[in-house]
């Protein structure tokens, strides 16, 4: 949808400005992806240090506890 707005005939034949705009969008998306992945890796690392200090009984109690949901539990790890 944005392509029809960027690639106008006024930029023909090389379309450099629309190309660089598109390249910028891709670079911003890639930066966001890398940052989000790094954040999730750090969250998993913190949760793993918590898990390492707990006993097996405490881990099982946390898994079956209904007071916290999904990613709020320290037993929940993000799949990367």
Legacy VTK file of the C-alpha trace (Angstrom):
# vtk DataFile Version 3.0
C-alpha trace
ASCII
DATASET POLYDATA
POINTS 80 float
0.000 0.000 0.000
2.798 2.402 0.824
4.645 1.327 -2.327
2.124 3.040 -4.559
2.688 6.251 -2.613
6.477 6.008 -2.681
7.196 4.793 -6.195
5.644 7.615 -8.190
6.485 8.258 -11.820
8.170 11.514 -10.801
11.056 9.421 -9.406
11.460 7.342 -12.595
13.553 5.765 -14.025
15.912 4.988 -11.118
13.530 5.460 -8.155
16.399 6.236 -5.763
14.423 8.202 -3.172
11.726 5.519 -2.787
14.396 2.820 -2.677
16.287 4.552 0.120
13.045 5.191 1.999
12.180 1.487 1.755
15.704 0.554 2.810
15.324 2.838 5.828
12.074 1.138 6.821
13.749 -2.260 6.597
16.705 -1.050 8.683
14.390 0.293 11.389
12.449 -2.993 11.436
15.665 -4.995 11.713
16.902 -2.811 14.556
13.604 -3.298 16.393
13.757 -7.052 15.898
17.320 -7.299 17.220
16.512 -5.095 20.217
13.381 -7.107 21.065
15.270 -10.394 20.793
18.020 -9.057 23.075
15.429 -7.932 25.633
13.772 -11.356 25.638
17.160 -13.057 26.040
17.866 -10.872 29.073
14.453 -11.666 30.589
15.104 -15.391 30.104
18.556 -15.029 31.678
17.104 -13.305 34.766
14.404 -15.937 35.116
17.010 -18.688 34.793
19.017 -17.240 37.683
15.841 -17.290 39.770
15.161 -20.898 38.762
18.711 -21.922 39.643
18.210 -20.749 43.215
14.907 -22.620 43.728
14.258 -26.210 44.736
12.290 -28.618 42.567
9.311 -28.369 44.924
9.269 -24.559 44.672
9.442 -24.750 40.887
6.539 -27.185 40.732
4.500 -25.015 43.135
5.101 -21.981 40.897
4.020 -23.886 37.774
0.733 -24.970 39.334
0.001 -21.664 41.093
-2.880 -19.671 39.553
-2.089 -16.297 41.125
0.300 -15.311 38.317
-0.394 -15.934 34.667
1.880 -17.019 31.794
4.892 -14.734 31.366
4.547 -13.297 34.868
5.661 -16.639 36.257
9.394 -17.076 36.696
9.086 -20.595 35.279
7.900 -19.197 31.931
10.663 -18.844 29.315
10.352 -17.159 25.942
11.106 -19.415 22.994
13.716 -17.806 20.787
LINES 1 81
80 0 1 2 3 4 5 6 7 8 9 10 11 12 13 14 15 16 17 18 19 20 21 22 23 24 25 26 27 28 29 30 31 32 33 34 35 36 37 38 39 40 41 42 43 44 45 46 47 48 49 50 51 52 53 54 55 56 57 58 59 60 61 62 63 64 65 66 67 68 69 70 71 72 73 74 75 76 77 78 79
